[in-house]
Amino acid sequence: MHTGEPYSADSVTPENLIHCHVFHGIQLSDARMIAAAVTKTHFEPGTVILEEGRSAQALWLICSGECSVIRKGPGDREQILATIGARDVFGEMSFISVRPHSATIRAVSPVTALVYTREDFLILAESHPTAAFHICSNLAAVLTDRLLRMDQWICELMNRPESLKHRDEWQSFRATVYNNWNL
């Protein structure tokens, strides 16, 4: 896989897009269609890009900068789940399943990102289903990696001595994640 910039903050070319992991495997001709559809956006530190509970069906690809992934806890207390940066994607769950965002994304530094809307993706899927398949497959890999990391983290938490009193809760949570597919 390409180790340089997947796309430049100055220009979006099909040649650069095909090196981004989300678009891995697509043909250059399909990348041209995607490059014409993406919009480049810039955000200052502190700007909320996506808000938990709201919905914007788009996939965001970070060109430069860092963002916090934040989820509201009890009493609307913010919990930072992760920090993401260049080459990372966000918004993929709402992009795929047309649901409200599960977390807030806030710029930590100046951020440049590409936005690919679900509407443009559906147009691509109609005329270039193989390209759409590659994008979905690559997004599934992103989600799989995140789920595997979460599963590892839960296992580590369950094995801590102080977690013994919550073991049943953790096991119930894991069972829900793996068995309760009421979509």
Phi, psi and omega in degrees: 000150180299137182254352179276199179291133179288335178197151183270150175293341181268326182215149177246110179244151176303323180298324178283322181298322184293348177268354176282135185302331179292329182255012180302132176095351180277157179282155180301322179297322177290324178296329177297318180295319180293316180300325179289336184268332184289151177242134177269133181230155180232141181225140177274157177306139179092348180288131174278119181271313174233144180244130178309132179091340176271176182218127172219107185284087179208154175255131183248131179241119184280122175276314180207156179098180181228149178229151171263140172259118190234138177233140178281135177253197178304138180070022182060023177287130182282137176236120177281119181272326183194164169242130181239157183212201184311136180082356178271159177238155172210165183087003187294327181292316177289330177296318183277314191254002179049057177235165175298153180297137181277349182206166175264141175246122181236134178293130177266326179228177173302131184237135169244129182221155172259141179242126177240113187282154176298323179302314178293324177297318180295325174296315177300316182298325179295316186262340183221068185299330179294319177296318179297321177300315180298318180297313179297319179297318179292322176292324175298323178295320177299312180294322178297315178300318180293319179294320178296319178296320179295318179298318178298317180297317179297318178298319178297317178298318182295334182270358176283140180304321182288349180270355183304321182290344180251007185305317181297322178296316180297317180294323176296318178299311180300318179298321178296316180299319185269338187243339187261086184260047177280080181273000000 
